[in-house]
Amino acid sequence: MGQDDISAAAAVRIEGLWKRFGEQVAVAGIDLELPAGRFVGLVGPNGAGKTTTLSMITGLLRPDSGRVEIAGHDVWQDPAAVKARIGVLPEGLRMFERLSGRELLAYTGRLRGLPGDEVDQRATQLLDVLDLAGAQHKLVIDYSTGMRKKIGLAAALLHNPEVLFLDEPFEGVDPVSAQTIRTVLERYTASGATVVFSSHVMELVESLCSWVAVMAGGRIRAQGPLAEVRGDAASLQEAFLALVGARGRAQDDSLDWLGGAR
Ligand SMILES: Nc1ncnc2c1ncn2[C@@H]1O[C@H](COP(=O)(O)OP(=O)(O)OP(=O)(O)O)[C@@H](O)[C@H]1O
């Protein structure tokens, strides 16, 4: 099988997925096939439908229509099989904040049905690698934004999922923590696992992802290997702006009062 032949090894298969909120169409019938063993980026402007899509893929939000399959299992017909195989770091990340970081991992491990000593061992390693060992007994409510992302990531990785979904994993994270998260994720995908993450930071997506799906207005505008989606453009950012038709919006005279002589 070639690097870019995904038909036999899709981690995620989406067909005709729709979601409306009243009059607002958030996701307008998308089809997507995301390859296994890759770093996959879901990119799009604000309001494109990324979070809604990820919520439907991970079983957090019921689609109006369409189907999603993860590692060969239907998300809505076989949710237990799917949830055993995925890890999720959702946007907003509501956690049990009155637990310490270590307690949160212990609790998550038990929910996942892992034996206590295995959870302890994995938690120690994850806390260490993510540079949270010193804060492991602090309550999560007292964690910074970056620390919350890291403990959320540790909780999502604890059961060694086949596919990991991350909604804006680097938002609010300092460069040192971002590098730590990146190293952990690179090691994880190198072992054959799949990471799907959403972002609007194109440089990040370009440097991390080998496969990209571009979303705008609830639709998929392009999907495929990074080089293919970028095409002849100088960067993914350029290709993205052309795809979503946003080039030059701030260059007309609609803000002619801003700056200059007063
Ligand atoms: N619960 C909801 N009720 C009503 N409208 C919603 C709801 N959730 C999302 N929407 C709308 O659906 C559209 C897609 O939103 P979504 O959050 O999926 O976009 P996004 O690509 O994740 O955006 P961002 O990058 O800004 O987080 C937006 O127009 C949004 O206002």
The ligand as an SDF file (V2000), in Angstrom:
LIG
                    3D

 31 33  0  0  0  0  0  0  0  0999 V2000
  -24.8330   24.7130   20.2230 N   0  0  0  0  0  0  0  0  0  0  0  0
  -24.9540   25.5310   19.1780 C   0  0  0  0  0  0  0  0  0  0  0  0
  -26.0930   26.2410   18.9810 N   0  0  0  0  0  0  0  0  0  0  0  0
  -26.2300   27.0480   17.9220 C   0  0  0  0  0  0  0  0  0  0  0  0
  -25.2850   27.2410   16.9750 N   0  0  0  0  0  0  0  0  0  0  0  0
  -24.1430   26.5770   17.1210 C   0  0  0  0  0  0  0  0  0  0  0  0
  -23.9040   25.6930   18.2240 C   0  0  0  0  0  0  0  0  0  0  0  0
  -22.6480   25.1750   18.0970 N   0  0  0  0  0  0  0  0  0  0  0  0
  -22.1380   25.7080   16.9660 C   0  0  0  0  0  0  0  0  0  0  0  0
  -23.0180   26.5460   16.3780 N   0  0  0  0  0  0  0  0  0  0  0  0
  -22.8100   27.2920   15.1200 C   0  0  0  0  0  0  0  0  0  0  0  0
  -22.3510   26.3750   14.1500 O   0  0  0  0  0  0  0  0  0  0  0  0
  -21.3020   26.9530   13.3550 C   0  0  0  0  0  0  0  0  0  0  0  0
  -20.0460   26.1040   13.4750 C   0  0  0  0  0  0  0  0  0  0  0  0
  -19.5140   26.2270   14.7790 O   0  0  0  0  0  0  0  0  0  0  0  0
  -18.2130   25.4250   15.2770 P   0  0  0  0  0  0  0  0  0  0  0  0
  -18.0440   25.7370   16.7290 O   0  0  0  0  0  0  0  0  0  0  0  0
  -18.3550   24.0090   14.8880 O   0  0  0  0  0  0  0  0  0  0  0  0
  -17.0660   26.1080   14.4200 O   0  0  0  0  0  0  0  0  0  0  0  0
  -15.4650   26.0210   14.5710 P   0  0  0  0  0  0  0  0  0  0  0  0
  -14.9470   25.7540   13.2080 O   0  0  0  0  0  0  0  0  0  0  0  0
  -15.1110   25.0490   15.6420 O   0  0  0  0  0  0  0  0  0  0  0  0
  -15.0940   27.5060   15.0120 O   0  0  0  0  0  0  0  0  0  0  0  0
  -13.8970   28.0860   15.9350 P   0  0  0  0  0  0  0  0  0  0  0  0
  -12.6480   27.9220   15.1580 O   0  0  0  0  0  0  0  0  0  0  0  0
  -14.2860   29.5380   16.0660 O   0  0  0  0  0  0  0  0  0  0  0  0
  -13.9270   27.3510   17.2340 O   0  0  0  0  0  0  0  0  0  0  0  0
  -21.1460   28.3890   13.8600 C   0  0  0  0  0  0  0  0  0  0  0  0
  -21.9070   29.2170   13.0200 O   0  0  0  0  0  0  0  0  0  0  0  0
  -21.7460   28.3590   15.2470 C   0  0  0  0  0  0  0  0  0  0  0  0
  -22.2930   29.6060   15.5850 O   0  0  0  0  0  0  0  0  0  0  0  0
  1  2  1  0
  2  3  1  0
  2  7  2  0
  3  4  2  0
  4  5  1  0
  5  6  2  0
  6  7  1  0
  6 10  1  0
  7  8  1  0
  8  9  2  0
  9 10  1  0
 10 11  1  0
 11 12  1  0
 11 30  1  0
 12 13  1  0
 13 14  1  0
 13 28  1  0
 14 15  1  0
 15 16  1  0
 16 17  2  0
 16 18  1  0
 16 19  1  0
 19 20  1  0
 20 21  2  0
 20 22  1  0
 20 23  1  0
 23 24  1  0
 24 25  2  0
 24 26  1  0
 24 27  1  0
 28 29  1  0
 28 30  1  0
 30 31  1  0
M  END
$$$$
